[in-house]
Amino acid sequence: MKIRRFFASDMRQALRQVREALGADAVILSNKSVQGGIELVAAMDYDESVFNSTLPTSIETASQASEAEAAISTNSEPSLERMGQVGERIADGLSADRENGRRPAHEPPRVEWSQDPVLREMRREMQALRRMMENELSELTWRDMGHRRPQTQDLMRRLMGLGLDAGHCRELAYRVEDAQSPEQAWHQALRHLLGELPTMKKDLLDQGGILALVGPTGVGKTTTIAKLAARFCLRHGNRHLALISADSYRIGAQEQLQNYGRILDVPVRNVANPEELSNALHVFAEKRLVLIDTAGMGQRDLQLTERLALLSKGNHPVQSLLTLSATTQRSALSHAIRSFGIVHPIGAVLTKMDEAASLGGVLSALLEAKLPLAFVTDGQRVPEDIRAARADTLIKQAIEMAELADSGPDEDYLAMAFGGMGEHAHV
């Protein structure tokens, strides 16, 4: 067995030196970072069976390790038997020390064959090659669609410009493939979207009951409560309304709702546990509408279940509205809908419409969850900046935002999003 050391600036160059000097059958014994690059110890004519013999114990371990290191450092070519004896004595000595509870003063590095740098490098190269091939195939599929079905490709591009998910764009585009022109396909797709987008048909303010606004932090629940309360007072008067604050975590939250209550001249109660909530609801049992402001909670809050239990306990039925911000990313919206599903919201309120750059992510999240939208807000004015949600108005706003942005989706992104759909394409 011939052992040699190789030095290079990086792993790729070191492996190239090994292949050129020792051939493709060389075995990497060890590798480590050194000043200026990488050091590899490699061997040729390697026979792993020599390491299966058993030899003396740990008293000589340190000197035997030094002997092995000296043999390698001088580029000598010790006999196969000698190398096997040195390696096995080191291994036995270390095992004996560990069994006796001792740690040797000098423990040589062990060769982890599963971490063979050649194999690791091959895996990295194969992964990079796979990614490159997937990108190439996606681009080819996308270009092929442009040649065979340009109308479908153009529609997908326009729908993606709204910010909709690729899956919804694909489904809408395939459903209108028989359209006679691109404009006809576009309008038919929008009609399908209009029919599928869930909005709440009943007016919750006229219906009355107990409504709790839940949702992540910073989405504007307290301000939305004030807008709903003011809108109700304009319709039915303030004698039939009461407010409850269950937000004892955010500094100033309860005081803010108390201020709104004084302005509207409606009673406000602060609660911190299910018993206090039940008592407050009992006091307000004759009110036509009771609005509950809850604590803003992160979707990953470990106390989420405990806090939301305020709404599910007690003798009074509480309905929840999930409050979402139009500025939130698509993935965060879906996560919030799943997390707050524990209170079974009957619908959603979409806030900060005036701050959003696109509505496609919101529309896709609502479509996916089949969660009806009840109200939308688009400013800070109370009560002007709130209205009942309408699907046609939302879609119109989404189109206006896309036109205002005046920048379609990147072609490379489109290729990645739709490149794998060739097997589903209709010819």
ROVEX-183711 format. One line per field, with one value per residue (C-alpha): residue number from 0; chain; y, z, x. Coordinates in steps of 0.5 Angstrom, whole numbers, m for minus. Each point is the difference from the previous one (the first is absolute). Example, Ala and Ser with C-alpha at 12.3 -4.5 7.8 and 13.67 -1.06 7.14 Angstrom:
! ROVEX-183711
n (0; 1) .
chain (A; A) .
north (m9; 7) .
up (16; m2) .
east (25; 2) .
! end
This chain:
! ROVEX-183711
n (0; 1; 2; 3; 4; 5; 6; 7; 8; 9; 10; 11; 12; 13; 14; 15; 16; 17; 18; 19; 20; 21; 22; 23; 24; 25; 26; 27; 28; 29; 30; 31; 32; 33; 34; 35; 36; 37; 38; 39; 40; 41; 42; 43; 44; 45; 46; 47; 48; 49; 50; 51; 52; 53; 54; 55; 56; 57; 58; 59; 60; 61; 62; 63; 64; 65; 66; 67; 68; 69; 70; 71; 72; 73; 74; 75; 76; 77; 78; 79; 80; 81; 82; 83; 84; 85; 86; 87; 88; 89; 90; 91; 92; 93; 94; 95; 96; 97; 98; 99; 100; 101; 102; 103; 104; 105; 106; 107; 108; 109; 110; 111; 112; 113; 114; 115; 116; 117; 118; 119; 120; 121; 122; 123; 124; 125; 126; 127; 128; 129; 130; 131; 132; 133; 134; 135; 136; 137; 138; 139; 140; 141; 142; 143; 144; 145; 146; 147; 148; 149; 150; 151; 152; 153; 154; 155; 156; 157; 158; 159; 160; 161; 162; 163; 164; 165; 166; 167; 168; 169; 170; 171; 172; 173; 174; 175; 176; 177; 178; 179; 180; 181; 182; 183; 184; 185; 186; 187; 188; 189; 190; 191; 192; 193; 194; 195; 196; 197; 198; 199; 200; 201; 202; 203; 204; 205; 206; 207; 208; 209; 210; 211; 212; 213; 214; 215; 216; 217; 218; 219; 220; 221; 222; 223; 224; 225; 226; 227; 228; 229; 230; 231; 232; 233; 234; 235; 236; 237; 238; 239; 240; 241; 242; 243; 244; 245; 246; 247; 248; 249; 250; 251; 252; 253; 254; 255; 256; 257; 258; 259; 260; 261; 262; 263; 264; 265; 266; 267; 268; 269; 270; 271; 272; 273; 274; 275; 276; 277; 278; 279; 280; 281; 282; 283; 284; 285; 286; 287; 288; 289; 290; 291; 292; 293; 294; 295; 296; 297; 298; 299; 300; 301; 302; 303; 304; 305; 306; 307; 308; 309; 310; 311; 312; 313; 314; 315; 316; 317; 318; 319; 320; 321; 322; 323; 324; 325; 326; 327; 328; 329; 330; 331; 332; 333; 334; 335; 336; 337; 338; 339; 340; 341; 342; 343; 344; 345; 346; 347; 348; 349; 350; 351; 352; 353; 354; 355; 356; 357; 358; 359; 360; 361; 362; 363; 364; 365; 366; 367; 368; 369; 370; 371; 372; 373; 374; 375; 376; 377; 378; 379; 380; 381; 382; 383; 384; 385; 386; 387; 388; 389; 390; 391; 392; 393; 394; 395; 396; 397; 398; 399; 400; 401; 402; 403; 404; 405; 406; 407; 408; 409; 410; 411; 412; 413; 414; 415; 416; 417; 418; 419; 420; 421; 422; 423; 424; 425; 426) .
chain (A; A; A; A; A; A; A; A; A; A; A; A; A; A; A; A; A; A; A; A; A; A; A; A; A; A; A; A; A; A; A; A; A; A; A; A; A; A; A; A; A; A; A; A; A; A; A; A; A; A; A; A; A; A; A; A; A; A; A; A; A; A; A; A; A; A; A; A; A; A; A; A; A; A; A; A; A; A; A; A; A; A; A; A; A; A; A; A; A; A; A; A; A; A; A; A; A; A; A; A; A; A; A; A; A; A; A; A; A; A; A; A; A; A; A; A; A; A; A; A; A; A; A; A; A; A; A; A; A; A; A; A; A; A; A; A; A; A; A; A; A; A; A; A; A; A; A; A; A; A; A; A; A; A; A; A; A; A; A; A; A; A; A; A; A; A; A; A; A; A; A; A; A; A; A; A; A; A; A; A; A; A; A; A; A; A; A; A; A; A; A; A; A; A; A; A; A; A; A; A; A; A; A; A; A; A; A; A; A; A; A; A; A; A; A; A; A; A; A; A; A; A; A; A; A; A; A; A; A; A; A; A; A; A; A; A; A; A; A; A; A; A; A; A; A; A; A; A; A; A; A; A; A; A; A; A; A; A; A; A; A; A; A; A; A; A; A; A; A; A; A; A; A; A; A; A; A; A; A; A; A; A; A; A; A; A; A; A; A; A; A; A; A; A; A; A; A; A; A; A; A; A; A; A; A; A; A; A; A; A; A; A; A; A; A; A; A; A; A; A; A; A; A; A; A; A; A; A; A; A; A; A; A; A; A; A; A; A; A; A; A; A; A; A; A; A; A; A; A; A; A; A; A; A; A; A; A; A; A; A; A; A; A; A; A; A; A; A; A; A; A; A; A; A; A; A; A; A; A; A; A; A; A; A; A; A; A; A; A; A; A; A; A; A; A; A; A; A; A; A; A; A; A; A; A; A; A; A; A; A; A; A; A; A; A; A; A; A; A; A; A; A; A; A; A; A; A) .
north (0; 7; 6; 7; 7; 5; 8; 4; 7; m4; m7; 0; 1; m5; m5; 1; m1; m6; m3; 2; m3; m6; m2; m1; m5; 4; 0; 7; m2; 7; 7; 7; 7; 3; 7; 2; m6; m7; m6; m7; m7; m5; m7; m5; m8; 1; m6; 1; m7; 1; 4; m6; m3; 1; 3; 3; 5; 7; 1; 1; 4; 7; m3; m4; 6; 4; m6; 0; 8; m1; m5; 4; 7; m3; m3; m7; m6; m4; m8; m1; m5; 6; 5; m5; m1; 7; 2; m6; 1; 8; m2; m6; 5; 6; m5; m3; 7; 2; m7; 2; 7; 3; 5; m1; 7; m1; m3; 0; 2; m6; m1; 1; m4; 2; 7; m2; 7; m3; m3; 7; 3; m4; 1; 7; 0; m5; 5; 6; m4; m2; 7; 3; m6; 2; 7; m2; m4; 5; 5; m5; m1; 7; 2; m6; 2; 7; m4; m5; 4; 8; 2; m4; 2; 7; m1; m3; 6; 5; m4; m1; 8; 1; m4; m6; m7; m4; m6; 5; 3; m7; m2; 6; 0; m7; 1; 5; m3; 0; 8; 3; 5; 2; 6; m5; m5; 6; 2; m7; m2; 6; m2; m7; 4; 4; m6; m4; 6; m1; 6; 1; 1; 2; 6; m1; 7; m1; m7; 2; m5; m1; 1; m1; 3; m5; 0; 1; 6; 7; m1; 5; m4; 6; 5; m4; m1; 7; 1; m6; 3; 7; m3; m4; 6; 4; m5; m2; 5; m1; m3; m7; m1; m2; m1; m5; 0; m6; 2; 1; m1; 6; 6; 5; m4; 0; 8; 0; m3; 3; 7; m3; m2; 7; 4; m5; 0; m7; m5; m3; m6; m3; m7; m5; m7; m4; 2; 7; m1; m4; 6; 5; m3; m2; 8; 2; m6; 5; 4; m2; 0; m1; 1; m4; 3; m6; 0; 0; m6; m3; m6; m4; 2; m5; 3; 0; m5; 2; 7; m2; m4; 6; 0; m7; 0; 2; 0; 5; m1; 4; 0; 2; 4; m1; 7; m1; 6; 1; 1; m7; m5; m5; m6; 4; 1; m8; m1; 5; m3; m7; 2; 4; m5; m3; 5; m1; 7; 1; 5; 5; 7; 3; 6; 5; m1; 7; m2; m6; m1; m6; m4; m7; m3; 2; m3; m6; m1; 1; m5; m5; 0; 2; 5; 5; 7; 5; 7; 4; 6; 5; 5; 3; 4; m2; m2; 2; m5; m7; m3; m7; m4; m1; m5; 4; 6; m4; m3; 7; 3; m6; 2; 7; m1; m5; 6; 5; m4; m1; m6; m7; m6; m2; m5; m4; m1; m1; m6; m3; 1; m3; m4; m7; 1; m3; m7; 3; 4; 0; m1) .
up (0; m2; 4; m2; 2; m4; 1; m4; 0; 0; 0; m7; m2; 5; m2; m7; 2; 3; m6; m4; 5; 2; m5; 1; 5; 5; 7; 4; 7; 3; m1; 4; m1; 0; m1; m7; m2; 1; 2; m2; 2; m6; m1; m6; 0; 7; 3; 5; 3; 3; 5; 3; 4; 8; 3; 7; 4; 2; 4; m7; m3; 0; m3; m5; m3; 0; m4; m5; m1; m1; m5; m4; 1; m3; m6; 2; m2; 6; m1; m1; 6; 4; m1; 2; 6; 2; m2; 4; 6; 0; 0; 5; 5; m1; 1; 7; 2; m1; 3; 6; 1; m3; m5; m4; 0; m8; m4; m7; m5; m2; m7; m1; m7; m1; 0; m5; m4; m7; 2; 2; m6; m4; 3; 0; m7; m2; 4; m4; m6; 2; 1; m7; m3; 3; m2; m7; 0; 3; m5; m6; 2; 1; m7; m3; 3; m3; m7; 1; 4; 0; 2; 7; 1; m1; 5; 5; 0; 1; 6; 3; m1; 5; 5; 0; 2; m6; 2; m1; m6; m3; 2; m3; m7; m1; 1; m5; m6; m4; 0; m7; 1; 6; 2; 0; 4; 5; 2; 0; 5; 4; 0; 3; 5; 2; 1; 5; 4; 7; 3; 5; m2; 6; 4; 7; 2; m1; 2; 7; 5; 3; m4; 2; m5; 1; m4; 0; 3; m4; m5; 3; 4; 5; m5; m4; 6; 1; m8; 1; 7; m4; m6; 5; 4; m6; m2; 6; 6; 5; 5; m3; 0; 5; m1; 4; 0; 1; m2; 7; m3; m5; 4; m1; m4; 5; 1; m7; 0; 6; m4; m6; 5; 3; m7; m2; 7; 0; 6; 0; 5; 0; 2; 1; 1; m2; 6; m1; m7; 2; 5; m5; m5; 5; 2; m8; m1; m3; m5; m7; m2; 5; m3; 3; m1; 1; 1; m6; 0; m5; m4; 4; 7; 5; 4; m6; 2; 7; m2; m5; 5; 2; m6; 1; 7; 3; m1; m5; m7; m3; m8; m2; m6; m2; m1; m6; m3; m7; 0; 3; m4; m3; 4; 7; m2; m1; 6; 4; m3; 2; 7; 2; m3; 8; 1; m7; m2; m4; m5; m1; 0; m4; 2; m3; m7; m1; 2; m5; m6; m3; 2; m3; 6; 4; m5; m1; 8; 1; m6; 3; 6; m2; 5; m2; 1; 4; 0; m3; 3; m4; 5; 7; m1; 5; m2; m8; m1; 0; m4; m2; m4; m7; m5; m6; 3; 3; m7; m3; 5; m1; m7; 1; 5; m6; m5; 5; 1; m7; 0; m2; 4; m2; m6; 4; 6; m5; m3; 7; 2; m6; m3; 3; m2; m7; 2; 2; m6; m5; m7) .
east (0; 3; m2; 1; m2; m3; m1; m5; m4; m6; m3; m1; 7; 2; m4; 3; 7; m2; m3; 6; 5; m3; m6; m7; 0; 4; m3; m1; 3; m2; m1; 1; 0; 7; 3; m1; m4; m2; 5; m2; 3; m1; 2; 0; 0; m4; m3; m5; 1; 6; m3; m4; 5; 1; 6; 3; m4; 0; 7; 4; m6; 4; 6; m3; m4; 6; 4; m6; 0; 8; m1; m5; 4; 6; m4; 3; m3; m1; m2; m7; 0; 4; m6; m5; 3; 1; m7; m3; 4; m2; m7; 0; 4; m5; m6; 3; 1; m7; m2; 4; m3; 7; 1; 7; 4; 1; m6; 1; m5; m5; m1; m8; m1; m7; 3; 5; 2; m1; m7; m2; 3; m4; m6; 1; 1; m6; m5; 3; m1; m7; m2; 3; m4; m6; 1; 1; m6; m4; 2; m1; m7; m2; 3; m4; m6; 1; 0; m5; m5; 2; m7; 0; 7; m2; m6; 5; 5; m6; m3; 7; 0; m5; 4; m4; 3; 2; m5; m6; 3; 1; m7; m3; 4; m2; m8; 0; 5; m6; m1; 0; 5; 5; m4; m6; 4; 2; m7; m3; 6; m2; m7; 2; 4; m6; m4; 5; 2; m4; m3; m5; m7; m3; 1; 3; m2; m7; 0; 3; 3; 7; 5; 8; 5; 6; 7; 7; 4; 0; m6; m5; m5; m1; m1; m5; m4; m1; m2; m5; m3; 0; m4; m5; m1; m2; m5; m3; 2; 5; m5; 1; 7; 6; 7; 5; 7; 4; 7; 3; 7; 1; 2; m6; m4; m6; 1; m1; m6; m3; 1; m4; m5; 0; m1; m5; m4; 0; 2; 7; 2; 7; 1; 6; m3; m6; m4; 1; m2; m6; m2; 1; m5; m5; 0; m1; m5; m5; 5; m2; 8; 6; 7; 6; 7; 5; 7; 5; 4; 5; m2; 5; m2; 1; m6; m4; m5; m1; m1; m5; m4; m3; m4; m2; m2; m6; m8; 0; 1; 6; 1; 7; 3; 7; 3; 6; 4; 0; 8; 1; 4; m4; 4; m2; m7; m1; 4; m5; m6; 2; 3; m7; m4; m1; m5; m4; m1; m6; 4; 5; 2; 5; 4; 5; m3; 3; 7; 0; 4; m4; m6; 2; 3; m6; m5; 4; 0; m8; m1; 4; m3; m7; m1; m5; 2; m5; 4; 5; 4; 4; 2; 0; m6; m6; m5; 1; 6; m4; m5; m3; 4; m2; 4; m1; 3; 6; 1; 0; 5; 5; 0; 1; 6; 3; m1; 3; 6; 1; 5; m2; 3; 7; 0; 5; m5; m6; 4; 2; m7; m3; 5; m2; m7; 1; m2; m7; 0; m6; 2) .
! end
